[in-house]
Amino acid sequence: MAAINKEQVDMDNPAFAQQDPHLKINDDEEMGLPPQFRNRYPRRPPLFDGLLNTVRAVTKKVEHIKGFKFEVAGGLSNNFHLAHSWMIPPSSKGKAPNPNPMKQPPVPSYTLAAQYLGGSLKTPFDQPTYIMTGRWDSTGKLEAAIIKKLNEMFNFRFSAFYLNSDPLNAQMHLDCDITGEDYVHSIKIGTGLYSFNMMQTIGNRLVLGYEMMTLTERNLSLMSYAMKFGINKKQNFYTQYVGAADQLILAYNHRLLDKAYFMSELEYSNQTGESRAILGYRQKFAISEVIVTVNSNMKFSSALTLQGFAYQLKLCAIADYKKDSYKFGYGIAMGQV
């Protein structure tokens, strides 16, 4: 909840795909996991911050490449994994300069990402004792995090973000998650804020939650609320009020078929009086995946991913009919992607 802007991603932002690269829809049923490795706590609710992750994995946080991206990734061992990526944006020759001085034109960049899993990992089902991740890019952005699960109840997360090469723009957060069979509590202490939130499952279909946040520099306290309602096993309805942004969000997801999902999201900002809706569709095939979205501003996007044994190809397109803007991109990834 601290990084409110992270939830308001613009598809024209070059960092669109860098918000949550690990984010995806939970496909445990499709992975053929043995029963002992599946969800042991089906009544456990999602985290307050992650309530809309399933929907936003399609409506907002899909990687849309503009230009060309090349990535090489691989594991040096069962515990250590590295990924290198190069991004070349499309040429801006012949285009009018952007009237917004705050919006810098995209530049070629290189990103290095690393992940280390603690413990002895001999099979795909072994759980790490802790996780360390880091990412750096040539623009000066640096991110690092460590996740440590003490036991079935307590989970700690520490993260640090350097938005650019200026250390004054650094942010740090320490989170503690307390989980039970039908509840999740989270305590966050970060740069300029601290907060407490909880999510509680009520009955078989309803999840309710709230968050209390204090912005220390502004001496301001804010309340946020959340709800999830399971219409049936294939349909869910979500609503969340974000006090820090004075924003109301309604969302819906529907698993149409075994590997086909429909998503929708509606946002209303009380600060500006503006609203925005977006519809998304995701279809998975044996070796490919298609994601299509359209929003209320008549911006269409599509992403086609082809997955091979040790490679991945991605074709992306974004069409903004109101601005008469059309952008395309493609990417190639080699190794363990």
N, C-alpha and C positions, 0 to 999 in steps of 0.2 A: 504494500500500500504506500510505501514511502515514495517510490518512483512513479508518481501518477502518470507522468508523460509517457511512460513505457507502455501504458495500456491504450494510448491514443496515437497509434502508429499511422503515419501517412505512407501510402505506397510510393510516393515520390521521394521518400527519404532513402538515401543510399544505404543507411544502416537498417533498412526494413527487415532484412533477414537475420540481423544480429541480435534481435531482442531475446529470443529464447530458442536457441538452435536445437535443444533437446526436446522441445515441445512436440508431442504427437498424440493422436488418439490412442487410447489404451486398447491394444489388440491382443490381449492375453488369450481370448477364446480362439483366435485364429492361429496362435503359435503352437497349439497342441501341447501345452504344458501338462505334465502329470498333475493329478488332483492335489497332491501334497504341496505343489509349488504355486498353486493358484491363490487368489485372494482369500486369506483365512478370516478376514473380518468384513463380510459383505455389508454390514450395517455402518461401517466407519465412514463418516462424511469426508468430503474433500476439505483442504485447507481454505480458509477465508480468501486468501490471495489467489488461490488456484481454482475457485469455483467455476469460472468460465473458460478454463483451459481447453476443455473438449471442444467447445464451440469456436473459440478463437484460434485453435490450431488450423481451422479452415478459413474463417472469415477475415483474419487479420495477420496471422504470423506465418503465413506460407512464404517460402523464399521465392521472390520474383526477381530474377536476374535481369539487369539492364546492361547490355553489352556482352562481354564474354568473361566467364569464370572458369579457371582451371584449378583443380584440387588434387592433391596426392595425400593419402592417409594410410596409416598402417600401424600395427602393434609391434613394438620392439620386444615385448614379452607379454605374458598373460596379464601383467599389471600395468604396463606403461604403453600409452597410445599417443601418437603425434599426428597432426594434420597441418599441411601447408596449403594455402590457397592464394591465388593471384586473381585480382579483379581489374578488368579493363573496361571503363565506361564507354558509352557511345560518344562519337565525336560531336562537339558543339559548334562546329564550323557552320556558318550560314544561319545560325539561330540568333534570335534577338536576346540581348542580355536580360537576366532575371531581374525584374523590378524590385524584388525583395532582397535588401542587402544582407539580411540575416541568413539567407539560404545560399550557401556556397555551392558552386558547381562541383559535381563529382570528379574525383581525380583517381588515377590508378593507385591501387593499394595492395599490400601484401599482409597476410594474417597468419600468425602461428598460434596453434591451439594445442594444448597438452592436457592429458588426464592420467592420473595415477590412482590405482585401486589398491588399497592396503589389504593385507591378509594373503592367505594361500588360496589361489583360484585355480583349481585343477579341472573343474567341469563347468559347463555354462550355467549350472544352477547354483554354484557357490556364491554366497553373498560377501561383498567386501566389508572389512571392518571399518573403513573410512574411505572417503573419496576426495581427491584434490584435483581441481581444475584450474586452468589458467589460459588466458588469451591475450595476445598483443597484436596490434596492427601498426602499419607504418605511419598512420596519422597521429600516433601518440596515445591512442586509447589502450588502457590496460585493465584487465579484469582478472580477479582471482577469487577462489572460494574453496572452502573445506567443509565437508559434511561428515559428521560423526554420529552414529547411532549407538547410544549407550546400551539400550535394551529395548524391549517391545514397547515401552512407554515413552522414553525420552530420546529426542533427536535434536542435535545442535547443528546450526549452520552459521558460518562466518563468511562474509563476502566483502570485497573491497573493489571499488570502481574508480578509475581515473578516466574521466571523460575526454581529456586531451593531455598535452604535455605539461599543463599548468597544475602543480600539486595542490593549489588552492581549490581546485574543482573536484577534489577527491571526496568520495562518500564511503562510509563503512557501516555495515549492519551485522548485528549478532541476533540470531533467532533461536528460540528454544521452543520446540513442539512437544506437547504432552498429549499422547493419544491413548484412547481406550477403545473398547469394542464399538461404541456408538457415539463417540465425541472426539473432538480435537480442540485443544487450546494452544494458542501461540503467543509468545512474548517477544517483542522486538525492541531492541535498543539500537539506535542509529544516529547518523549525523543530523543533529537538529531535531530529533523526535524520539519518542518512545510510545509503544502501543501495546494493547492486549486485545486479542479477539478469541472467539470461541464459536464452534459449530457443533450442533447437537441434532442427532437423528431422532425423530418422533414418529413412532409407528413404523410402517413398512415403506412409506412413500415420501414423507415430508422431512426436510432438513431446514433448520432455522439457525441464524447466527447473527452476531453483531461484532463491532470493533470500536474500541475507544482509543483515540489517537491524540497525543499532545505534541504540538509544535513548540519546542522550547524557545526558539529565537523570537517567535511572535507571541508567546504566552497565550496560545490559543488551543482549545480542546474541541475535538470534532467527533461525531458519532457516524458510523456507517452500519448498514444492515444488509442481510443477504437471505435468500430463500431458494431452495431447490425442491421441486415437486415432481415425483415420478408418475407420469400418467399411466404408463405400463412399462414392460421390460424394454421396449424399443423407443419410447418417447420420454423426454424430460423437458421441464420448463424451469427457467431460472430468472431471478430478478435480484438486482443488487443496487443499493444506493451508496454512492461514494461521497462521503461528506467533504473530503479535502477538495474535490473538484465540483461539488454541488451537482452531481450528475446521476441520473437514473438510467439503468440498463435493464432491458428485457431481452431474453434469449430463449431459443428453442432448438432442440436437436432431435432428429428422427432417423433411426436406422431402418432404411427402406428395405434393404436386402442384407444378405450376410456381409457384403463388403461395399455397400452403398449407403452414404450418409447425406442427409439434408440438414443444413444449419441456417439459422436466421438470428439476427441481432438488431436491436433498436436502441439507440442512445438519445437521451434528451438532456441538454445542458441548461440548467436553470440560470446560469450566469449570462449566457448569450441568448437564450430563448430559441436555440437552434436544435434540430433533431436530424438524425441520420440513420438510415436503415441499410442493411447489407444481407444478401442471400448468398449461400454457398452450397456447393454440391461436391462430394468426394466419392470417386469410384475407384476401387482397387481391382486389378486383374492379377494374373499369375506372375507376370514380370513387369508390370507397369502400373501407373497410378495417374489419375486425372483429377485436378481440382479446378473448379470454375466458380467465380464470384461476380456479383453485380451489386452496386450500391445505388442509393437514391439519387446520386449526382450523375447517374448514367456512366459510371466508370466500370468497365468490364475487365476482368483479368482471367488468365488461364495458365496453368502450369502442367506440363506433361513430363513425367519421369519414367525413364526406361531403366530397369535394374538388371544388370548382368552378374556373372559370377564374381568378377573383381573390377567392375566398372559401373558407372551410372551416367546416363545422359539426361539432360533437362532442357526443355524448350519452354520459353515463357513469352507471354504477350500481354500488354496492357493497352486498352483503348479508352480514351477519355473523349467522349463525343461532344461534351460541352466546350472543352478547350481545344477540340480538334487536334488532339495529341495522341500519337501512336508510338509505342515503344516495344522493342523486342529484345530478347536475349537468349543466350544458350550457354550451357555449362557442361564440362566434362570432369568427372571425378574418377580417380584410379585408386585401387587398393581396397582397404576395408572401409566402405562407406555405407 
